[in-house]
Amino acid sequence: MTLIDVDGIDVAYGDLQVLWDVSMTVDESDSVVTLVGPNGAGKTTLLRTLSGLLEPSAGSIEILGEDISRHPAEEIIDLGFVHVPEERNLFDEMTVYENLRMGSFTHRDQFDETREEIFEMFPVLEERREQKAGTLSGGEQQMLAIGRGLMAQPDVLALDEPSGALAPQLAERVFQKIEEISTDITVLLVEQHVDRALELADRAYLLENGRIATEGTGDELLESDHVVDAYLRG
């Protein structure tokens, strides 16, 4: 089953075009689909377009068979696509518990059960449940952002730079959690740690200058001379 089908989209911010003729697919059989590429290549723009925050000027996007051009951003969450942005967008003055409750608005009747699953996955969040989100460490905030996204019970969880600004040890913990999550939910991952992201990926896309430069399995891109020379050496 195809979860996401992006067909030839162009996306612009006003007069500034960022994406050109981008096509990609995410299938139910994919555990992790990774988007890699340099800063400014359009990776975040693509996630924002999938989320309904931006509208393509050409092409089409279907999520679980639905043309999302007919759906506002909040309804795309109902379709099963949840985007955790790089900036996390936590409610800093709310507690961990309250942030998780906000994430469950589409499945309020299952809040208790899902919350306990999140606490099992991220024990530190249970320890900090009454602590304000803004006082958490960077790694704890990232775990809360991911946990809040999972509260919506998505079919696809899109993560934008989840290891950003984290120390290497904390970044590795995040990657381990992504691998754990992907056993049940398809993860669409945008990540600057190209080697680690491609190691996780069943399917991968290299985005350069707003276009898909190459695609394949994670292993195929890890062995690509272009990817190695541009992103993995040094």
C-alpha positions as CSV (number, residue, x, y, z in Angstrom):
1,M,0.0,0.0,0.0
2,T,1.3,3.5,-0.9
3,L,1.1,5.8,2.1
4,I,2.4,8.9,0.3
5,D,2.6,9.6,-3.4
6,V,4.2,12.9,-4.5
7,D,4.0,13.4,-8.2
8,G,5.9,16.2,-9.9
9,I,5.4,19.0,-7.4
10,D,6.7,22.6,-7.7
11,V,6.7,24.7,-4.5
12,A,7.5,28.4,-4.1
13,Y,7.6,31.0,-1.4
14,G,6.1,33.9,-3.3
15,D,8.3,34.4,-6.3
16,L,11.1,32.2,-4.9
17,Q,10.7,28.7,-6.2
18,V,12.3,26.0,-3.9
19,L,11.1,22.7,-5.3
20,W,11.1,21.6,-9.0
21,D,9.2,18.5,-10.3
22,V,9.8,16.5,-7.1
23,S,8.3,13.0,-7.1
24,M,8.7,10.4,-4.3
25,T,6.7,7.6,-2.7
26,V,6.5,6.2,0.8
27,D,5.0,2.6,1.0
28,E,3.6,0.8,4.0
29,S,6.4,-1.7,3.7
30,D,9.0,1.0,4.3
31,S,10.2,1.3,7.8
32,V,12.3,4.4,7.3
33,V,12.4,6.7,4.2
34,T,15.2,9.2,4.4
35,L,15.6,12.6,2.7
36,V,19.2,13.8,2.7
37,G,20.9,16.8,1.0
38,P,22.6,20.1,1.8
39,N,21.1,22.9,3.8
40,G,18.7,24.9,1.6
41,A,18.0,22.0,-0.8
42,G,14.3,22.1,0.0
43,K,13.9,19.2,2.5
44,T,12.0,21.1,5.1
45,T,9.9,22.8,2.4
46,L,8.9,19.3,1.2
47,L,7.8,18.3,4.7
48,R,5.9,21.5,5.1
49,T,4.1,20.9,1.8
50,L,3.2,17.3,2.9
51,S,1.9,18.8,6.1
52,G,-0.5,21.2,4.2
53,L,1.4,24.3,5.4
54,L,2.5,25.1,1.8
55,E,0.6,24.4,-1.4
56,P,2.3,23.2,-4.6
57,S,1.9,25.3,-7.7
58,A,2.1,22.2,-9.9
59,G,1.9,18.4,-9.4
60,S,-0.1,16.5,-6.8
61,I,0.2,14.8,-3.4
62,E,-1.8,11.9,-2.1
63,I,-1.7,10.6,1.5
64,L,-3.3,7.3,2.0
65,G,-5.1,7.7,-1.3
66,E,-6.5,11.2,-0.4
67,D,-5.6,14.3,-2.5
68,I,-4.4,16.6,0.3
69,S,-5.1,19.7,-1.8
70,R,-8.6,19.4,-0.4
71,H,-7.6,19.1,3.2
72,P,-6.4,21.8,5.6
73,A,-3.3,21.1,7.7
74,E,-5.2,19.8,10.7
75,E,-7.1,17.3,8.6
76,I,-3.9,15.9,7.2
77,I,-3.1,14.7,10.8
78,D,-6.4,12.9,10.8
79,L,-5.3,11.1,7.5
80,G,-2.3,9.7,9.4
81,F,0.6,12.1,8.7
82,V,2.3,13.8,11.6
83,H,5.2,16.2,11.1
84,V,7.6,17.0,14.0
85,P,9.4,20.1,12.9
86,E,13.1,20.9,13.6
87,E,12.1,23.7,16.0
88,R,9.9,21.2,17.9
89,N,7.1,23.8,18.7
90,L,6.5,22.6,22.2
91,F,4.3,24.5,24.6
92,D,7.1,25.6,26.9
93,E,4.8,26.8,29.7
94,M,2.9,23.5,29.8
95,T,4.1,20.4,31.5
96,V,5.2,17.2,29.8
97,Y,1.9,15.6,30.6
98,E,0.0,18.6,29.1
99,N,2.0,18.6,25.9
100,L,1.3,14.9,25.4
101,R,-2.4,15.6,26.0
102,M,-2.3,18.3,23.3
103,G,-0.8,15.7,20.9
104,S,-3.7,13.3,21.5
105,F,-6.5,15.6,20.3
106,T,-7.4,13.3,17.5
107,H,-7.5,10.3,19.8
108,R,-8.6,11.7,23.1
109,D,-10.4,8.5,24.0
110,Q,-7.1,6.6,23.9
111,F,-5.0,9.1,25.7
112,D,-4.2,7.0,28.8
113,E,-3.2,3.9,26.8
114,T,-1.1,5.9,24.3
115,R,0.5,8.0,27.0
116,E,1.7,4.8,28.8
117,E,3.2,3.6,25.6
118,I,5.1,6.8,25.2
119,F,6.3,6.7,28.9
120,E,7.5,3.1,28.3
121,M,9.4,4.3,25.2
122,F,10.8,7.4,26.8
123,P,11.0,6.7,30.6
124,V,12.5,10.2,31.2
125,L,9.2,11.8,30.2
126,E,7.4,9.9,32.9
127,E,10.0,11.1,35.4
128,R,9.5,14.7,34.1
129,R,5.7,14.5,33.6
130,E,5.0,17.5,35.9
131,Q,7.9,19.6,34.6
132,K,7.4,22.4,32.2
133,A,8.6,21.6,28.7
134,G,10.7,24.7,28.4
135,T,12.9,23.6,31.3
136,L,13.8,20.2,29.8
137,S,17.2,19.6,28.3
138,G,17.6,19.6,24.5
139,G,17.5,15.8,24.3
140,E,14.5,15.6,26.6
141,Q,12.7,18.2,24.5
142,Q,13.3,16.2,21.4
143,M,11.9,13.1,23.0
144,L,8.9,15.0,24.1
145,A,8.4,16.4,20.6
146,I,8.5,12.9,19.1
147,G,6.3,11.5,21.9
148,R,3.7,14.2,21.3
149,G,3.7,13.4,17.6
150,L,3.2,9.7,18.4
151,M,0.2,10.6,20.6
152,A,-1.7,11.2,17.3
153,Q,-1.2,7.6,16.3
154,P,0.2,8.4,12.8
155,D,0.8,6.0,10.0
156,V,3.7,8.2,8.9
157,L,5.8,10.2,11.4
158,A,7.9,12.8,9.6
159,L,10.9,14.0,11.6
160,D,12.9,17.1,10.6
161,E,16.4,17.1,11.9
162,P,15.7,15.2,15.1
163,S,19.4,15.1,16.1
164,G,19.9,18.8,15.4
165,A,21.9,20.6,18.1
166,L,22.3,17.4,20.2
167,A,25.6,16.1,21.5
168,P,26.7,12.9,19.7
169,Q,25.7,10.6,22.5
170,L,22.2,12.1,22.7
171,A,21.9,12.1,18.9
172,E,22.6,8.4,18.9
173,R,19.9,7.8,21.5
174,V,17.5,9.6,19.2
175,F,18.5,7.4,16.3
176,Q,18.0,4.3,18.4
177,K,14.5,5.5,19.3
178,I,13.7,6.2,15.6
179,E,14.7,2.6,14.8
180,E,12.5,1.4,17.6
181,I,9.5,3.5,16.4
182,S,10.0,2.3,12.8
183,T,9.1,-1.3,13.7
184,D,5.4,-0.2,14.0
185,I,5.2,3.2,12.2
186,T,6.8,4.4,8.9
187,V,9.2,7.2,9.6
188,L,10.0,9.9,7.0
189,L,13.3,11.2,8.2
190,V,15.1,14.5,7.2
191,E,18.6,14.4,8.7
192,Q,22.0,16.0,8.4
193,H,23.8,13.0,9.8
194,V,23.8,11.4,6.3
195,D,25.6,8.2,7.1
196,R,23.4,7.3,10.1
197,A,20.2,8.3,8.3
198,L,21.0,6.1,5.3
199,E,21.9,3.2,7.5
200,L,18.4,3.3,8.9
201,A,16.7,3.8,5.5
202,D,14.8,1.2,3.4
203,R,14.4,3.9,0.8
204,A,16.3,7.2,0.4
205,Y,16.2,10.3,-1.7
206,L,19.0,12.9,-2.3
207,L,17.6,16.4,-2.7
208,E,19.9,19.0,-4.3
209,N,18.9,22.4,-5.5
210,G,15.3,21.7,-5.1
211,R,15.3,18.5,-7.2
212,I,15.6,14.8,-6.6
213,A,19.2,14.1,-7.6
214,T,19.2,10.4,-7.0
215,E,17.1,7.7,-5.2
216,G,17.5,4.1,-4.1
217,T,17.9,2.0,-1.0
218,G,19.8,3.4,1.9
219,D,22.7,1.0,1.1
220,E,22.7,2.1,-2.5
221,L,23.1,5.8,-1.6
222,L,25.8,4.9,1.0
223,E,27.8,3.3,-1.8
224,S,27.1,6.1,-4.3
225,D,30.4,7.9,-5.3
226,H,28.5,11.2,-5.4
227,V,27.0,10.8,-1.9
228,V,30.3,9.6,-0.5
229,D,32.4,12.5,-2.0
230,A,29.8,15.2,-1.2
231,Y,28.5,14.2,2.2
232,L,30.5,11.4,3.8
233,R,34.2,12.3,3.4
234,G,36.1,14.3,5.9
